[in-house]
Each structure stands twice: as structure tokens, then as C-alpha cells.
Amino acid sequence: MKELIDFDGLFDEKLAEYMQTNAGKYTEKQWESVIPKLYRKFGDTFVKRANNTPKGYYRDMTDAELAETLARHIEEDVPVSDFLCREIEARSCPEELVALLGSGDERILTLVVNLAGGSERAFDAYFRLLAESGDGELKDAIADQLKTNADAAKERALAMLSAGKEKELMLEILSRCKTRDERIYAALEQAFRTSEDLPMHASYLAAYGDERALPVLLEAIDRDEINYLEYRELKYAIEALGGEYTRPRDFSEDPYFREIAAQSAIEPTFDGKKSDA
């Protein structure tokens, strides 16, 4: 088993020396650009302790060694370097990485989800976690990855929606599907018609891109009882689908409109403070 090395810590040491040597050479803004370049260069720099470059150190590992090393970094509270993450990502979600999704260690799960990405290899574990986990942030992270490969996740998402589990997340994922499917459109339209959260479900219809939703959206936006926030999101969804809504509306007494108008009236000053316009 290879040694667990804190490459980020080693880089910080070298960076401190470099900044001291080059004090006054760069402005604070320029340092923001220089430091990432130095970090990338460090990835190809020979490190005696590793007897390799940081990139090469991880490149020489097997898939199993990479997954084990990642887990050890978390367990032993050693910073996970970008070099390790990029090498894992380059392996296209190996089975050993997916296995970590079943570890039950919440400290590692979100990181593993981000590294596994939208790979179908991780789908079984993803949907199991969506059904069983009580961690909202983890579920959001999984949904974000599934949205990147929504068509491949479609059947599982429809089944979970049918079972009444994680309804909003399933609708969000399904709204990102590119292929047309009557089941998806029906689910999105039904959710829009029956939900009290019009803006969210209007955004799902807009994301799905089926123009059949236009009459439904136009009917909703024309209701006198909608508030300003609902009006804005409905109008955006209508325009996103190629439609148009032109009836003049007066929201001057709407509390949301008043709040937004008040915020818009506050302009920043040159000293970074805010003052009334």
C-alpha cells in the first residue's frame, strides 16, 4: 500500500517560499491567476517523498488503490488533492469507486458522487441512496449528477415517481430528459396543475421543452390571484417555450414586487457601501 501523501500541504509549503521570494512582484489580483498555474505545474514536478510527480503518483495506482486511497484520505483527515480527484475521474467511474457509495460514511459520499458523475455504473447506488438517505445535501448532489444523464436515468426516475418517493427530485431529473416521452410530459403537467408551487413546476415544463405546455402556462399566468414572483417565472417559462404573454398587469400593491423594487432602488457606492438611489 502506497504512503498517504498530503500533496496540497507540500504545495502550500512551496507556494509560501515562492511568494516570499517574489514578494511585491504581483498584485493581489495577479496572485489569484498565478497560484492555479503554479498548482498545475506542481502536478508535473518531481517530489522526492513520492519518488514521482503528484500526477504520476496516482496514475501508477490501480483502480482499487485509488478508491482505497480516497477513503483513507477522508478517514485520516488528510486533504484530498485535485490530482487524486482528476485521476479518479479519468478512470470513468470504476467499480471500486461505486463500492464506496455503499460505505455509509457520510464524510465521503458527496465527494464520491461528484467523482462518479453521471455514469450509469453508479445509478443503482444513486437511487438506493435517494430512497434511503436522510441527507438532503447528498440527495441534491445525486440529482445534479443524474440530470446530466437524465435519459439514461429516466426509467428508474419514473418508477420512483410512481412509487411516490422523492417526487420533486424525480420531476426535476425527468424535466432534463431530451427524448420525448408521454409519461414524462403527463407527470410534469399534472404536477404543475396540482402543485401550489407554480414557479418550480413551471421551470420543469420550460426545461423539458414541450410546447404543449404553453396553453397550460398561459391559463395560469392570466389568473388575477397570482403574485409577482409567480408571474415572473410563468412568463419566463412561456417565453422559453417560444410563447408570449402581453396582457398588462399591475403588481404595484404586491408585496413581492414592492420588496424587489425596494432592493433595486439601493445602489452601491464607490466605497462598497450601499445607499438609497
C-alpha positions in Angstrom: 0.0 0.0 0.0 1.4 3.4 -1.0 2.0 6.1 1.5 -0.8 8.7 2.1 0.7 12.0 1.0 -0.6 15.4 1.6 0.3 16.9 -1.8 -1.7 20.1 -1.1 0.3 20.6 2.1 3.5 20.2 0.2 2.3 22.6 -2.4 1.4 25.2 0.3 4.9 25.0 1.6 6.5 25.6 -1.8 3.9 28.3 -2.5 4.9 30.1 0.7 8.6 30.1 -0.3 7.7 31.3 -3.8 5.6 34.1 -2.5 8.3 35.2 -0.2 10.9 35.1 -2.9 8.6 37.1 -5.3 7.2 39.5 -2.8 6.0 42.7 -4.5 6.2 41.1 -7.9 2.5 40.5 -8.3 -0.6 42.4 -7.2 -3.2 40.5 -5.1 -5.4 40.2 -8.2 -2.5 38.7 -10.2 -1.7 36.2 -7.5 -5.2 34.8 -8.0 -4.2 33.9 -11.5 -0.7 32.8 -10.7 -1.4 30.4 -7.9 -3.6 28.0 -10.0 -0.9 27.9 -12.7 1.7 27.1 -10.1 -0.5 24.3 -8.7 -0.9 22.8 -12.2 2.9 23.0 -12.7 3.4 21.3 -9.3 1.4 18.3 -10.6 4.3 17.6 -13.0 7.1 18.4 -10.5 9.1 15.5 -9.1 8.5 15.1 -5.4 11.2 13.2 -3.6 8.9 11.8 -0.9 6.6 10.3 -3.6 9.5 9.3 -5.9 7.2 10.6 -8.6 5.3 13.6 -9.7 1.9 14.1 -7.9 0.1 13.2 -11.2 2.3 10.2 -11.8 1.9 9.0 -8.2 -1.8 8.5 -8.7 -1.5 7.5 -12.3 0.5 4.5 -11.3 -2.2 3.2 -8.9 -4.8 0.6 -9.8 -8.5 1.5 -9.6 -8.7 -0.3 -6.3 -5.7 1.6 -4.9 -7.2 4.9 -6.0 -10.5 4.2 -4.3 -8.8 2.9 -1.1 -6.5 6.0 -1.1 -9.5 8.3 -1.4 -11.2 6.6 1.5 -8.1 6.8 3.6 -7.7 10.5 3.0 -11.2 11.0 4.4 -10.9 8.6 7.3 -7.5 10.0 8.3 -8.5 13.7 7.7 -5.8 14.3 5.1 -6.7 16.8 2.4 -7.8 15.3 -0.9 -5.7 16.8 -3.7 -7.1 17.7 -7.0 -4.6 15.4 -8.6 -6.2 12.4 -6.9 -9.7 13.5 -7.9 -8.7 14.1 -11.6 -7.1 10.7 -11.9 -10.2 9.0 -10.5 -12.4 11.0 -12.9 -10.2 9.9 -15.8 -10.9 6.2 -14.9 -14.7 6.6 -15.9 -16.2 5.6 -12.6 -14.5 2.3 -11.8 -16.4 -0.4 -9.8 -14.2 0.2 -6.8 -15.4 3.9 -6.6 -19.0 2.8 -6.9 -18.5 0.4 -4.0 -17.7 3.4 -1.8 -21.2 4.6 -2.3 -22.3 1.7 -0.1 -19.8 2.5 2.7 -22.4 4.5 4.7 -19.7 7.0 5.6 -21.4 10.4 5.1 -18.0 12.2 5.1 -17.1 10.5 1.7 -20.4 10.1 -0.1 -20.9 13.5 -1.6 -17.3 13.6 -2.8 -17.7 10.1 -4.4 -21.0 11.2 -6.1 -19.2 14.2 -7.6 -16.4 12.0 -8.9 -18.7 9.3 -10.2 -20.7 11.9 -12.0 -23.5 10.9 -14.3 -22.1 7.4 -15.0 -24.7 4.7 -15.3 -22.5 2.4 -13.3 -23.4 4.5 -10.2 -27.2 4.6 -10.9 -28.2 1.6 -8.7 -26.3 3.1 -5.7 -27.7 6.6 -6.5 -31.3 5.6 -6.5 -30.8 3.4 -3.4 -29.3 6.4 -1.6 -32.2 8.7 -2.8 -34.7 6.2 -1.4 -32.9 5.6 1.9 -30.7 8.5 2.9 -31.9 11.3 5.1 -29.2 13.7 3.9 -30.8 16.4 1.8 -27.4 17.8 0.5 -26.4 14.3 -0.6 -29.7 13.8 -2.4 -29.3 17.2 -4.2 -25.8 16.2 -5.2 -27.1 12.9 -6.7 -29.9 14.7 -8.5 -27.5 17.1 -10.0 -25.4 14.2 -11.5 -28.5 12.3 -12.7 -29.7 15.4 -14.5 -26.5 15.3 -16.6 -27.6 11.9 -17.9 -31.3 12.1 -17.4 -32.3 10.0 -20.4 -30.4 7.0 -19.0 -32.0 7.6 -15.6 -35.5 8.0 -17.0 -37.0 4.6 -16.2 -35.6 4.5 -12.7 -36.9 8.0 -12.1 -40.4 7.2 -13.4 -40.5 4.1 -11.3 -39.5 6.0 -8.2 -42.0 8.8 -9.0 -44.8 6.2 -9.4 -43.9 4.8 -6.0 -44.3 8.2 -4.5 -40.7 8.6 -3.4 -38.7 11.9 -3.8 -41.4 13.3 -6.1 -39.8 16.7 -6.6 -36.3 15.3 -7.3 -37.7 12.8 -9.8 -39.7 15.5 -11.6 -36.5 17.7 -11.7 -34.5 14.8 -13.2 -37.2 13.9 -15.7 -37.5 17.5 -16.9 -33.9 17.3 -18.1 -34.6 14.4 -20.5 -34.0 15.1 -24.1 -36.1 12.4 -25.6 -39.9 13.0 -25.8 -41.9 10.6 -23.6 -45.6 11.0 -23.0 -45.2 9.7 -19.4 -42.8 12.5 -18.6 -44.9 15.2 -20.1 -48.0 13.9 -18.3 -46.2 13.8 -15.0 -44.8 17.3 -15.4 -48.1 18.8 -16.4 -50.0 17.0 -13.7 -47.6 18.3 -11.1 -47.9 21.8 -12.4 -51.7 21.7 -12.3 -51.9 20.3 -8.8 -49.0 22.0 -7.0 -49.1 25.2 -5.0 -45.5 25.9 -6.1 -46.2 27.3 -9.6 -42.7 28.7 -10.2 -40.9 25.5 -9.6 -43.1 23.3 -11.7 -43.3 25.9 -14.5 -39.5 25.7 -14.6 -39.7 21.9 -15.1 -42.1 22.4 -18.0 -39.7 25.0 -19.5 -36.7 22.7 -19.1 -38.5 19.8 -20.7 -39.3 22.0 -23.7 -42.6 20.5 -24.9 -44.7 23.3 -26.5 -47.9 21.6 -25.5 -47.4 23.2 -22.1 -48.0 26.7 -23.5 -51.8 26.7 -23.1 -51.5 25.4 -19.5 -48.9 28.1 -18.6 -50.9 30.9 -20.4 -54.0 29.9 -18.5 -52.2 30.0 -15.2 -50.4 33.4 -15.8 -53.7 35.0 -16.7 -55.2 34.4 -13.2 -55.7 37.6 -11.3 -54.7 35.9 -8.0 -51.1 35.0 -8.9 -48.4 37.0 -7.2 -45.5 38.8 -8.8 -42.9 36.0 -8.3 -45.3 33.5 -9.9 -45.9 35.9 -12.8 -42.2 36.3 -13.5 -41.5 32.6 -13.5 -44.5 31.8 -15.6 -43.6 34.5 -18.1 -40.1 33.1 -18.3 -41.4 29.6 -18.9 -43.8 30.8 -21.6 -41.0 32.6 -23.4 -38.6 29.7 -23.1 -41.2 27.6 -25.0 -41.5 30.2 -27.7 -44.7 31.7 -26.5 -45.7 35.3 -25.5 -47.9 36.9 -22.8 -48.7 40.5 -23.4 -51.7 41.4 -21.2 -50.7 44.4 -19.0 -50.6 43.5 -15.3 -50.4 45.8 -12.3 -48.4 44.4 -9.4 -47.7 47.7 -7.6 -49.5 46.5 -4.5 -47.9 43.1 -4.5 -45.5 42.6 -1.5 -43.0 40.7 -3.6 -43.0 43.4 -6.2 -42.5 46.1 -3.6 -39.6 44.2 -2.0 -37.8 43.6 -5.3 -38.4 47.2 -6.3 -37.0 48.4 -3.0 -33.9 46.3 -3.4 -33.4 47.5 -6.9 -33.5 51.1 -5.6 -30.5 50.5 -3.5 -27.3 51.3 -5.5 -23.7 50.5 -4.5 -21.4 53.4 -3.8 -17.7 53.6 -4.7 -16.7 52.7 -1.2 -18.5 49.4 -1.4 -21.4 50.6 0.9 -25.0 50.9 -0.3 -27.1 53.9 -0.3 -30.6 54.9 -1.5 -30.7 56.0 -5.1 
